[in-house]
């Protein structure tokens, strides 16, 4: 009976350790200046949605843009909730939230990279997915990013990762 109790305690302790380890894995790097509140929405209740979750990871124009017979990199459709922010200002000096909204809008207008900050602090660069239209200026995702700077949004597209970099290629912004 004593061995049975000890085994039960060991199983319970092991389960608790796994729970703590899994929680630490999901923690991420954390948000810089968490007291700087976004201008709209919360991680639990985003202000709105951007992009469309694709049926396939890459569009025909992205697949066709591959060179020398190579395929587009491995990726998957994804939806991520986060704050739309200026990637460069955030990484450089931690700026985000409502206090940085007008600066982010100016930076986006000037061509600075658009980012998405998840609640665990993970950063994603946001770009239009459709390769040729993006290259040729036939998409208007940047307008949506300018409008939603500092808002927490649910963003859908194709998630690609390499070498520690994470990008979400947003679909559905071809100019009409």
C-alpha positions in Angstrom: 0.0 0.0 0.0 2.9 2.4 0.9 4.5 1.7 -2.6 1.2 2.4 -4.2 0.9 5.8 -2.5 4.5 6.7 -3.4 3.8 5.7 -7.0 0.7 7.9 -7.0 2.6 10.8 -5.6 5.4 10.4 -8.2 2.8 10.3 -11.0 1.1 13.4 -9.7 4.5 15.3 -9.2 5.6 14.3 -12.8 2.3 15.6 -14.2 2.8 18.9 -12.3 6.3 19.2 -13.7 5.1 18.6 -17.2 2.4 21.2 -16.8 4.9 23.8 -15.5 7.3 22.9 -18.4 4.6 23.3 -21.0 3.5 26.6 -19.5 7.1 27.8 -19.7 7.4 26.7 -23.3 4.3 28.8 -24.3 5.5 31.8 -22.3 7.5 33.5 -25.1 9.8 36.4 -24.7 7.2 38.7 -23.1 6.0 42.1 -24.2 8.2 45.2 -23.8 6.5 47.9 -21.8 3.3 46.0 -21.1 1.9 49.1 -19.4 1.5 50.8 -22.8 -2.0 49.8 -23.7 -3.1 49.3 -27.3 -5.6 51.7 -28.8 -8.3 49.1 -29.3 -9.2 45.5 -28.6 -7.7 42.9 -26.2 -6.1 39.6 -26.8 -9.2 37.9 -25.5 -11.5 40.1 -27.6 -9.7 41.5 -30.7 -11.0 44.6 -32.3 -11.5 42.9 -35.7 -10.1 40.6 -38.3 -7.5 41.1 -41.1 -6.8 38.7 -43.9 -8.4 35.4 -45.0 -7.2 32.0 -43.9 -6.1 30.4 -47.2 -7.0 26.8 -48.2 -3.4 26.2 -49.3 -0.3 27.8 -47.8 0.9 29.7 -50.9 -0.9 31.4 -53.8 -0.2 30.5 -57.4 1.8 33.7 -57.9 4.0 32.8 -54.9 4.5 29.2 -56.2 5.2 30.6 -59.7 7.8 33.0 -58.3 10.1 30.1 -57.1 13.3 30.0 -59.2 15.4 27.2 -60.6 12.6 24.6 -60.2 12.5 25.0 -56.4 9.3 25.1 -54.4 8.1 27.8 -52.0 9.3 27.2 -48.5 7.3 25.1 -46.1 4.5 27.0 -44.4 1.0 26.6 -43.1 -2.3 28.5 -42.9 -2.6 30.2 -39.5 -4.6 32.8 -37.6 -2.8 34.8 -34.9 -4.1 37.4 -32.6 -1.8 40.4 -31.8 -1.2 44.1 -31.8 -0.4 45.7 -35.1 2.8 47.6 -34.6 5.8 49.1 -36.2 8.3 46.3 -36.3 11.3 48.6 -36.4 10.3 51.0 -33.6 9.3 48.1 -31.3 12.6 46.2 -31.8 14.6 49.4 -31.5 13.1 51.1 -28.5 10.0 49.1 -27.4 7.4 51.5 -28.8 3.9 50.2 -29.2 0.4 50.8 -27.9 -1.8 53.9 -28.1 1.1 56.2 -27.2 2.9 55.1 -30.4 -0.1 54.9 -32.8 0.5 58.1 -34.8 4.2 57.3 -35.1 3.5 53.8 -36.3 1.1 55.2 -38.9 3.7 57.5 -40.2 6.3 54.8 -40.3 3.9 52.4 -42.2 3.3 55.2 -44.7 7.0 55.6 -45.1 7.4 51.9 -45.8 8.6 50.6 -42.5 7.8 46.9 -41.7 4.5 46.0 -40.2 4.6 43.7 -37.2 2.2 41.7 -35.1 2.9 41.3 -31.4 1.3 38.2 -29.8 0.3 38.1 -26.2 3.4 36.0 -25.3 5.7 38.6 -26.8 6.3 36.7 -30.0 6.8 39.0 -33.0 5.6 38.3 -36.6 6.4 40.4 -39.6 3.2 40.9 -41.7 3.3 41.0 -45.5 1.0 40.5 -48.4 1.1 36.8 -49.5 0.4 37.1 -53.2 4.0 37.5 -54.6 3.6 39.2 -58.0 0.8 41.6 -56.9 2.8 42.5 -53.8 5.9 43.1 -55.9 4.0 45.2 -58.5 2.1 47.4 -55.9 -1.3 45.7 -56.6 -2.2 45.0 -53.0 -3.4 47.3 -50.2 -2.7 45.5 -46.9 -0.6 48.5 -45.8 -3.7 50.7 -45.8 -5.4 48.3 -43.4 -2.3 48.2 -41.2 -2.2 52.0 -41.1 -5.9 52.1 -40.1 -5.3 49.4 -37.4 -2.0 50.5 -36.0 -2.0 49.8 -32.2 -5.2 47.7 -32.4 -5.3 44.1 -31.3 -6.5 42.2 -34.3 -7.0 38.6 -35.4 -4.8 38.2 -38.5 -5.0 35.2 -41.0 -2.6 34.1 -43.7 0.3 31.8 -44.2 2.8 31.4 -41.4 6.4 30.9 -42.5 9.4 30.5 -40.2 13.2 30.3 -40.8 16.2 31.0 -38.6 14.2 32.4 -35.7 12.3 34.8 -38.0 8.5 34.5 -38.1 6.3 36.0 -40.9 2.6 35.9 -41.5 1.8 36.5 -45.1 -1.7 38.0 -45.1 -4.1 37.1 -47.9 -7.1 38.9 -49.3 -5.7 42.4 -50.1 -5.5 42.4 -53.9 -6.6 45.8 -55.2 -10.0 45.6 -57.0 
